[in-house]
Amino acid sequence: MGNDIYFTKEHQQVRQAVKDFVNKEINPYVDEWEEKGITPLHDLFKKMGDLGFLGIRYDEKYGGMGLDYWYELVFLEELSHIHCGGIPLAITVQTNMATPAIDEFGSEYLKERYLVPAIKGEMVAAIAVTEPDAGSDVAALKSFAKKEGDYYVLNGSKTYITNGTQADFLTLLARTSDDPGYHSFSLFVVPTDLKGFEVSKKLDKLGMRSSDTAELFFDNVKIPAQNLIGKEGEGFIQQMMQFQHERFTALPASYLGAIDAINFTVEYLKGRIVFGKPLIAKQVLRHRIAQWLAEAEALKQLTYHIVQMKMKGQDVTKEISMGKLLSGQLIVKVADGCLQMHGGMGFMNEMRISRFFRDSKLIAIGGGANEVMCEIISKTSGI
């Protein structure tokens, strides 16, 4: 339930509410949504919005709960107990990837028009940064939005876009100038009902199967100039700040995802009799699990430290990058090791561990690959 050093009774009430929701409205449907390759986000988000879950940190004036980072952590921790990675991914795209920049830099118009319905769960959001030739290297973006009167005319494509087939709007990063440097990009809110927008295809993924991921195409899409987030040319910097909210979500997903996987693996080992004894009697397996538990606890403590820093308004770029790097490493290692402990059963798709194994790999890739995290850590450490 978390440690009382950090959480008050009020935190635990929010935790219980999210936990109940996950157990009642999400986990019973995970197998079905995984099978279908999509989660009915409009339906799910409306239920979450009604309970205030999609705007925990956002101002009450926009329908949020106006709570602090500890409450956000409680929310993210409970999402980590969903029996797959795809659904928490879809939810955190809404809360931590596509809306922070609108909240932080958007005009009142944008907040009323897009942030409010996103918090209510009446609109599904997606973040559109990655392109076929620009993933971790965000500066290589080619999509271009040219200013023409009261509009920006957008041409280009985006790929690996989570929630992409269902999104009502995209928070999209595009070039607005051919000049070199980081001030040639702008962030826009792009409604998906604009003429010239199309979902080129729904992508077929190794894991995160309940989360729809799309390739998007823009052919002379006229974005109203008032849909520019903040100032023209500031988009790259705004997106780098938004990435901190995004990357943070990987931390609780990893330490709690790892602990859940360990728990159901231990249950399996207790019941699996080999050479007359349960597998859990093997010291080598217990020690391996002990090592993972120690690493999960260390990652959890780093996460709690980051929340304390955020509460004091400090820059957490380095620490979040460290946490994201460790998350990607830990969850892949635990998924692989736990699957191995399941033996042949672990290789069966019906087993929860096989899904965990498939889903876990994305944390080392998405939102900035492990290698990119190492670069950021090097730079911020003055190396």
Secondary structure, 3 states (H helix, E strand, C coil): CCCCCCCCHHHHHHHHHHHHHHHHHHHHHHHHHHHHCCCCHHHHHHHHHHCCHHHCCCCHHHCCCCCCHHHHHHHHHHHCCCCCCHHHHHHHHHHHHCCHHHHHHCCHHHHHHHHHHHHHCCCCEEEECCECCECCCHHHCCCEEEEECCEEEEEEEEEEEECCCCCCEEEEEEECCCCCCHHHEEEEEEECCCCCEEEEEECCCCCCCCCCEEEEEEEEEEEEHHHECCCCCCHHHHHHHHHHHHHHCHHHHHHHHHHHHHHHHHHHHHHCEECCEEHHHCHHHHHHHHHHHHHHHHHHHHHHHHHHHHHCCCCCHHHHHHHHHHHHHHHHHHHHHHHHHHHHHHHCCCCHHHHHHHHHHHHHCCCCCHHHHHHHHHHHCCC
